[in-house]
Each structure stands twice: as C-alpha cells, then as structure tokens.
Amino acid sequence: MLDRAAVLHVGRLARLQLNDTEVQRMAAELSKVLEHVEKIRELDLDGVPPTSHVVDVVNALRPDEPEPCLPRDVILEAAPEPVDGGFGVPSPGASGSAHE
Amino acid sequence: MSELIAMTGAEAAERVRAGEVDPRELFDAYRERAAADRLNAFTWVADGPPGLRPGAQAPLAGVPVAVKDLFCTEGVPSQAGSKILEGYRPPYTATVVQKLRDAGAPLLGKTNQDEFAMGSSSENSAFGPVLNPWDRARVPGGSSGGSAAAVAAGLAPWAIGTDTGGSIRQPAALCGIVGMKPTYGACSRYGMIAFASSLDQAGPLTRDVTDAALLLAQMVGHDRRDSTSVRFPAPIELPSAEHLRGIRLGVPEELIGGERDGAGIEPGVRKSFEAALRLAEGLGASVEPCRLPHAAHALSAYYLIAPAEASANLARFDGVRYGLRVEGDGDLESMYGATRSAGFGPEVKRRIMLGTYALSSGYYDAYYGTAQKVRTKIADDFRAVFERFDFVVTPTSPWTAFELGAKTDDPLAMYLNDFCTVPMPLAGIPAISIPCGLSDGLPVGFQLAGPAFSESRLLDAAYALERAIGFDGSAARQ
C-alpha cells in the first residue's frame, strides 16, 4: 500500500532522512499497520461529529499581565549553538526553499 | 529484606508521622536499592537525601517517589528515553512532580521508559530495556516500565508514570502492581514531554490501591499552565469499601471476545480474570455482559490519532533549542534531517511516519478525520453503558509479560497489547489496573473503568476487590 516513493515523500515531510534499509522496512511495516487500521473506514460514520478533545472546556483566558519568565542565559544553556543571546542555526542555504 | 522496604507508601508515611521512622533513613534505604538496580529501571538516582526537611506532617510525610523520565525535573536529566534528549536537564519542574514534592514526597530517581512513551514493553529506550522483576528474561510492559518494575521490585515505595493508550495500566498489570490513569484533565500535563496531547495523562503506580489514592489525591487539580487541566470536582478519598453490594460490573463482549483482530486473551489471563469476577460477585456485585459496539475499532482509531499528534509534538526536536544536533551537509534542512534521523529510535520514526501520513494532504479525512469520528462513537458507547453499569471490567492486558525481543519485529503484534486499554483514553475516562493473580508465575491485571471523575468510587471498588483477591507481590521484591 505504501510504496518506496510514498515512504520517501512522507519522510521528507517529517524531516527524517531514511536509509535504504529503513525505507524498505518502513514500507512493509507501515503497510501492515495501515491495512489493520483501515478497517475503521468500513464503519458508517455519516453525520458523526469528530472528537478532538474529550472534556468540555471553553477557551481558557487569563488576564494578560506580564510576569517574570526564565532568564535567557538559563534557556540557552541547553542550546547546541547559542549565538549572541539567541539560537544559532546553519544557513538555510540552497535547500531552504520549501518544496512541499 | 529491610522492614522499611516491606511497608507500602501509606504505611511508611504513617510510621514517619508517628515518629517511628526517620524519613532520611527511609530515603537512604530506597536510594541504596535504586542505585543497585539490576533491572535497568532507573536512568538517574538522587545522590543523597534532599536538602529540604520533609515535613513529617505533610500528606506524603517524606516517602520518596520515583518519576518517569519524561517528567521535566529541574537540573535533573529528563530524557524521555531518547537519544535526542540525552543529557538534557530542564530549567523547570513538571507541575505534578512539584505538587508531590510540596506534599512531602522527594524525588528518588527518574525511571526508564519506551522512547517518548511509544511502546508496550520498555524495550524502545535509548538507555536499554527494562527487565521484569518476576522474570528477568521478560519485559515489564510499557511505556512506564521503569516505574512499574521499580515499585514491584521494592526499589521505590511508589512511582508516577503517564498513560496515553495504556502506558500506566499495562506495565502495572505485567509487574503485579496497581496503576491508575485518571480522567483526562485531572492532572496537569505541564512539564510532561508530550506524546499525544489529547490523550496523555499522569497517574500513580503503587503497591496497593490505598497508595494509589494517596498519591493521586496530591496530583490532581487545575493548573493555569495547562489550560486543559480541570478543577477536580471533589477531593480524592482514601478507599474503605468492604463490599461491592449494588455495584453493577459490565463485561464488554467486544473486548473480552478477543477473537477479532487476533488480540485473543491468553487462557491463563482469562481464568484469573474470571476468578476475580466470581470474587466480585461474592462481595455483592452483579456481573453482566455489556456492549461497546465500537471498542474493537479503538485500537485502529488510537494508532491514527496518537501518531498524528505525536508527529506534530515531536517536530520540536530539530537540533535548535535543546538536545542533540547533527550537522548534516552544512545547511539548515539537512541539519534537521540528520539530527532527527540520528536522535530518534525506530519505533518513534515509525510513529512519526504513520502520523505524518495520516495528516498528509489527500489522506487527512480518510484517516485522521475518520479516527476522530470513531472516537466520538467510542465515547458515546461508554456513556450508554454507564447508564446501566457502574464500571466496565476487562483483563488489563491480553497476555502476561512476554520475553524480551518476542514482539520487536512485529509492530502490529506489539500494538495489539493495548487492545483493552486504548478505548478509555479515547473517551477520556479513568481506569485502574489491580493484580488479580498469577498465570504460570506471572502477574495478571484486572482493569476497572468508570465515568469521568469517578476516581474515588473506582478506587473504592478496586480496594474491596483487592482485599478479596489478596494478591501477594512480595516475591518480586528481592
């Protein structure tokens, strides 16, 4: 059901670089799982509303009052490349254009 | 074995309150055991007793707690079982861990788990598999396998974990302890490294039902840092029921039949489950079949919804703000790909792929949208059943603990482990697993599920049944 091209496409969407062995395994394993879960498409669900959240909650708003947050240097301690008080990243480069 | 270790959390707290046990001595006794852990249950153990003096009058009286790795704990490794977070020490602490600390339960250690809580065996950890204290050739269940094994083996008096599709209840069952998943929203998710946000809930793993009630009572409550958390309607009460008169237990044919989808319940598990039903009847409960017409489809809905949410949640691990970075070919996009490919294990990649596919253009309605409609039907099924029954009961897991490696090559077979535990989180309702006996020397779990916010009633029923069953877990505490 999921061929090599589909696996590579989804891998790109998910920002996962998959090697050949992984692509092969993924195609077989995901196809098997999808074959199982697809049974739900046989159910008659016309007019059934979707559930995204189980508890009845309305949007929770609080007064927008500034309060102290974690200091910048504490946050940056965990960063792989802190630069000038921010997060450093490699250049977007040639592949920076969105292709999906 | 030390007398200290033989006590439940509640007993230890009582002795501390009475001035008969020094909480520092108790902490040290457990710290030594946790540090000598041969089950790989811990990923980090506290160096020494905590600086703060645990107030003997605090509700948890200084009895230390083991915490699943994915709860952020300030300054302490919080790696969610993943290489992508190896060595990560967060600058803040999860709300439920803070609440337990405030209630007098200091942090004993962090427990091993399936990476990002994805798994049913605790074999998917970047830090190696956890072993089951009943038989070290077997898995402890998952994903909170480290917490379950630690409590069962007496390496911790009690522990907390998280449950998305069964990750507290199933390891509790496989390790012969009590595990409870509360109503969605009962406990704050702030500081829990997210797997599937509409399903994830924190809960206790304990030696008995009283301990579960004691811990849970300190965990629940609205947190302004988690807008999906709710004010729990009434305090969690300590259980005291001695009978089950008037309690109506429903046994759902769709989950117990088990032939469909090949999730067949092992004969030994069935036997133990049915013996517990007879004990429940002996305590005055009525036991009748009930119908949850869509429950057999819960697993399918779950394995679309949870991976879909996970694929979005795990997008944050990109080598920019924390955790692992692998440079790739020098540009940003290849850094993302290289980092994520090196940092995530096979099961996490599989779920991200599955979720990304289910959400991708052209498939969204067919997969994710359909799964959300099934979720509505499952919640409706439970509502209808709870008009006639107090609780729904099932075996927690169709199988007892299986051998390490037995299911790692077949993801679908592993997923089927969750057959009886996924319907409840999809409906947001609470459920508890208690040990109901042994099958070939391995523990069997009995699951009770109730309507939203029925925790106190559930704990009461589980308590009465626990006493009638009289399960002895001491064999696992060497």
Interface residues (C-beta under 8 A of the other chain):
Chain A: L2 A6 V7 V10 G11 L13 A14 R15 L16 Q17 L18 E22 R25 M26 E29 L30 K32 V33 L34 H36 V37 E38 K39 I40 R41 L43 L45 V48 P49 P50 T51 S52 H53 V54 V55 V57 N59 A60 R62 L70 V74 I75 E77 A78 A79 P80 E81 F87 V89 P90 S91 P92 G93 A94 S95 G96
Chain B: Y88 R89 P90 P91 Y92 T183 Y184 G185 S198 R224 S227 T228 V230 D261 H294 H297 L299 S300 A301 Y303 L304 S311 A315 D318 G319 V320 R321 Y322 G323 L324 R325 E327 G328 G330 D331 L332 E333 S334 M335 Y336 G337 A338 R340 S341 F344 P346 K349 R350 I352 M353 L354 T356 Y357 S360 A366 Y367 G369 T370 A371 Q372 K373 V374 R375 T376 K377 A379 P411 L412 Y415 L426 A427 G428 A452
